[in-house]
Amino acid sequence: AMLYLAGKIKKLGRVDHRDSYLDTHWLERERGITIFSKQAVFDAGGVRFSLLDTPGHVDFSAETERTLQVLDCAVLVISGTDGVQAHTETLWRLLRRYGVPVFVFVTKMDLGVCDKAALMSALTARLGPCCVDFTADTARRDEEVALSSERAMDIFGASGGFADDDIASLVSARLLVPCFFGSGLRLDGVERLLDALERYASPAPAGTGFGARVYKIARDAQGQRMTFMKLTGGELAVRSLCRYEDEDGAPHEEKITQIRIYSGAKYQTVDQAPAGMVCAVTGLTAAHPGDGLGAEAGAPSPVLEPVLAYRAVLPEGVDAHKALSALRKLEDADPALHVTWNEGLQEIRVQLMGEVQLEILERLCRSRFGLEITFGEGGILYRE
């Protein structure tokens, strides 16, 4: 809906109708759910946005957490029919951990069973008093903003209201979370959300020297390894040397061969990327999600960890090391798989979030490597 209203796309797609602009992988279209994070670039009100769409299903929440590390701000989408769920609170804690400013959009309000007042009450009770209804009239809204924090009260006491810069600073400091209500399907309330993003969202401050944070690894149709990153400082040019350490601490110095700016399934190549830009590069062979390049420090260890461990069951005649190599390539894109080889038991084990992710893994092994790998009964991973 945001892309449609901004004029980026001419037709509204739906993931469950298998024609969504961002859900381009055949597995996403087959299942009608988002599995992989995707990027789209659009302009609205004189502001250029890089939208990173992430999965909502809990089985793919590790993919979402990796993306949170590069955001300037987040739109937390909540179903009006379900309200604040346990997984909503998990995402809220992750956003707080990574210091990401938040806007809330409560969707499906067109279904007629949603109580806006009750939903707003749940937001303030479970996420905090920083949540304020920005669909209310200005006087009522300003009163609620003033009560959200001491800093907001000081601003209100000095001026009797809030300018756009005041609200932007409160949002940036995570002292205020503007909340909106509507329906993505009906385009209701989305324009108001876009307007708020234009007025109140601020880019993160950029460093002077080159720095970047890797958040995703993928392969294109030709099998080229693509490293998705956000530039946090300086600029990056094609053919420049990029220095970083891999997950084992070994130093690497590799040449950037191409810079791509993706929008859905398509991309355009550029010769250089400035600070703040989200892009995919080719040429890096050992960078992984969470790695910091240049002056950027590496990300902290992820909070979300798999809860189940499965044993790979190989068909007769399939070499275990061939299967292990295939699963390691999938682990390259999703480090949370934690693929291991048990020499004593002569078996491969992987860690997963749930049965939907398990089915997707089996399909990827079949389609990419021609391997009919299945998995035995899962066991719970315990932690002291």
Solvent accessible surface area in square Angstrom, and as a share of the most:
residue,aa,sasa,rsa
1,A,40,0.31
2,M,32,0.14
3,L,11,0.05
4,Y,79,0.30
5,L,60,0.30
6,A,28,0.22
7,G,45,0.43
8,K,76,0.32
9,I,21,0.11
10,K,175,0.74
11,K,140,0.59
12,L,62,0.31
13,G,24,0.23
14,R,84,0.31
15,V,47,0.27
16,D,65,0.34
17,H,110,0.49
18,R,117,0.43
19,D,53,0.28
20,S,17,0.11
21,Y,69,0.26
22,L,12,0.06
23,D,7,0.04
24,T,38,0.22
25,H,51,0.23
26,W,107,0.38
27,L,0,0.00
28,E,0,0.00
29,R,88,0.32
30,E,76,0.34
31,R,90,0.33
32,G,12,0.11
33,I,45,0.23
34,T,22,0.13
35,I,5,0.02
36,F,50,0.21
37,S,3,0.02
38,K,34,0.14
39,Q,6,0.03
40,A,0,0.00
41,V,20,0.11
42,F,8,0.03
43,D,70,0.36
44,A,11,0.08
45,G,67,0.64
46,G,86,0.82
47,V,57,0.32
48,R,168,0.61
49,F,32,0.13
50,S,51,0.33
51,L,46,0.23
52,L,21,0.10
53,D,43,0.22
54,T,38,0.22
55,P,7,0.04
56,G,57,0.55
57,H,65,0.29
58,V,80,0.46
59,D,10,0.05
60,F,14,0.06
61,S,3,0.02
62,A,11,0.09
63,E,21,0.09
64,T,7,0.04
65,E,1,0.00
66,R,23,0.08
67,T,1,0.00
68,L,11,0.06
69,Q,28,0.13
70,V,7,0.04
71,L,40,0.20
72,D,46,0.24
73,C,31,0.19
74,A,10,0.08
75,V,47,0.27
76,L,13,0.07
77,V,93,0.54
78,I,5,0.03
79,S,24,0.15
80,G,6,0.06
81,T,60,0.35
82,D,89,0.46
83,G,11,0.11
84,V,8,0.05
85,Q,88,0.39
86,A,78,0.60
87,H,44,0.20
88,T,15,0.08
89,E,43,0.19
90,T,28,0.16
91,L,30,0.15
92,W,16,0.06
93,R,124,0.45
94,L,3,0.02
95,L,4,0.02
96,R,134,0.49
97,R,106,0.39
98,Y,43,0.16
99,G,43,0.41
100,V,3,0.02
101,P,17,0.11
102,V,1,0.00
103,F,0,0.00
104,V,0,0.00
105,F,9,0.04
106,V,1,0.00
107,T,22,0.13
108,K,92,0.39
109,M,38,0.17
110,D,62,0.32
111,L,102,0.51
112,G,71,0.69
113,V,119,0.69
114,C,26,0.15
115,D,84,0.44
116,K,78,0.33
117,A,76,0.59
118,A,55,0.43
119,L,18,0.09
120,M,26,0.11
121,S,67,0.44
122,A,29,0.23
123,L,2,0.01
124,T,50,0.29
125,A,84,0.65
126,R,110,0.40
127,L,12,0.06
128,G,14,0.13
129,P,95,0.60
130,C,21,0.12
131,C,3,0.02
132,V,4,0.02
133,D,24,0.12
134,F,15,0.06
135,T,29,0.17
136,A,33,0.26
137,D,94,0.49
138,T,87,0.50
139,A,72,0.55
140,R,136,0.50
141,R,29,0.10
142,D,15,0.08
143,E,93,0.42
144,E,65,0.29
145,V,0,0.00
146,A,3,0.03
147,L,122,0.61
148,S,13,0.08
149,S,24,0.15
150,E,148,0.66
151,R,106,0.39
152,A,0,0.00
153,M,85,0.38
154,D,101,0.53
155,I,37,0.19
156,F,58,0.24
157,G,66,0.64
158,A,94,0.73
159,S,80,0.52
160,G,54,0.52
161,G,17,0.17
162,F,21,0.09
163,A,61,0.47
164,D,55,0.28
165,D,116,0.60
166,D,37,0.19
167,I,1,0.00
168,A,14,0.11
169,S,40,0.26
170,L,0,0.00
171,V,2,0.01
172,S,59,0.38
173,A,45,0.35
174,R,51,0.19
175,L,58,0.29
176,L,1,0.00
177,V,3,0.02
178,P,0,0.00
179,C,0,0.00
180,F,4,0.02
181,F,18,0.08
182,G,2,0.02
183,S,1,0.01
184,G,24,0.23
185,L,87,0.43
186,R,156,0.57
187,L,51,0.25
188,D,79,0.41
189,G,21,0.20
190,V,5,0.03
191,E,116,0.52
192,R,122,0.44
193,L,5,0.02
194,L,8,0.04
195,D,56,0.29
196,A,4,0.03
197,L,7,0.04
198,E,50,0.23
199,R,111,0.41
200,Y,5,0.02
201,A,29,0.22
202,S,49,0.32
203,P,109,0.69
204,A,55,0.42
205,P,132,0.83
206,A,63,0.49
207,G,42,0.40
208,T,140,0.82
209,G,43,0.41
210,F,52,0.22
211,G,2,0.02
212,A,0,0.00
213,R,28,0.10
214,V,0,0.00
215,Y,6,0.02
216,K,22,0.09
217,I,5,0.02
218,A,25,0.19
219,R,95,0.35
220,D,23,0.12
221,A,101,0.78
222,Q,147,0.65
223,G,38,0.36
224,Q,83,0.37
225,R,28,0.10
226,M,10,0.04
227,T,0,0.00
228,F,14,0.06
229,M,0,0.00
230,K,15,0.06
231,L,0,0.00
232,T,38,0.22
233,G,1,0.01
234,G,24,0.23
235,E,94,0.42
236,L,6,0.03
237,A,35,0.27
238,V,27,0.16
239,R,173,0.63
240,S,37,0.24
241,L,90,0.45
242,C,1,0.01
243,R,152,0.55
244,Y,13,0.05
245,E,109,0.49
246,D,25,0.13
247,E,125,0.56
248,D,129,0.67
249,G,40,0.38
250,A,44,0.34
251,P,113,0.71
252,H,50,0.22
253,E,92,0.41
254,E,30,0.13
255,K,103,0.44
256,I,0,0.00
257,T,80,0.47
258,Q,54,0.24
259,I,0,0.00
260,R,7,0.03
261,I,18,0.09
262,Y,25,0.10
263,S,16,0.10
264,G,5,0.04
265,A,73,0.56
266,K,161,0.68
267,Y,96,0.36
268,Q,116,0.51
269,T,74,0.43
270,V,34,0.20
271,D,115,0.60
272,Q,96,0.43
273,A,0,0.00
274,P,68,0.43
275,A,35,0.27
276,G,41,0.40
277,M,56,0.25
278,V,8,0.05
279,C,0,0.00
280,A,0,0.00
281,V,0,0.00
282,T,4,0.02
283,G,29,0.27
284,L,2,0.01
285,T,92,0.54
286,A,16,0.12
287,A,0,0.00
288,H,31,0.14
289,P,20,0.13
290,G,14,0.13
291,D,22,0.12
292,G,18,0.17
293,L,0,0.00
294,G,47,0.45
295,A,86,0.67
296,E,46,0.20
297,A,74,0.57
298,G,50,0.48
299,A,24,0.19
300,P,72,0.45
301,S,87,0.56
302,P,67,0.42
303,V,77,0.44
304,L,27,0.14
305,E,53,0.24
306,P,9,0.06
307,V,78,0.45
308,L,37,0.18
309,A,11,0.09
310,Y,12,0.04
311,R,99,0.36
312,A,7,0.06
313,V,56,0.32
314,L,49,0.25
315,P,48,0.30
316,E,182,0.82
317,G,84,0.81
318,V,41,0.24
319,D,79,0.41
320,A,26,0.20
321,H,113,0.50
322,K,117,0.49
323,A,0,0.00
324,L,21,0.10
325,S,57,0.36
326,A,5,0.04
327,L,0,0.00
328,R,103,0.38
329,K,93,0.40
330,L,10,0.05
331,E,35,0.16
332,D,22,0.12
333,A,36,0.28
334,D,28,0.14
335,P,40,0.25
336,A,16,0.13
337,L,5,0.03
338,H,69,0.31
339,V,5,0.03
340,T,73,0.42
341,W,56,0.20
342,N,57,0.29
343,E,119,0.53
344,G,73,0.70
345,L,120,0.60
346,Q,108,0.48
347,E,27,0.12
348,I,3,0.01
349,R,80,0.29
350,V,0,0.00
351,Q,46,0.20
352,L,1,0.00
353,M,30,0.13
354,G,8,0.08
355,E,123,0.55
356,V,32,0.19
357,Q,19,0.08
358,L,24,0.12
359,E,73,0.33
360,I,6,0.03
361,L,7,0.03
362,E,34,0.15
363,R,73,0.27
364,L,23,0.11
365,C,0,0.00
366,R,99,0.36
367,S,62,0.40
368,R,104,0.38
369,F,48,0.20
370,G,59,0.57
371,L,7,0.03
372,E,93,0.42
373,I,1,0.01
374,T,65,0.38
375,F,21,0.09
376,G,18,0.17
377,E,172,0.77
378,G,27,0.26
379,G,32,0.31
380,I,106,0.54
381,L,65,0.32
382,Y,187,0.71
383,R,197,0.72
384,E,216,0.97
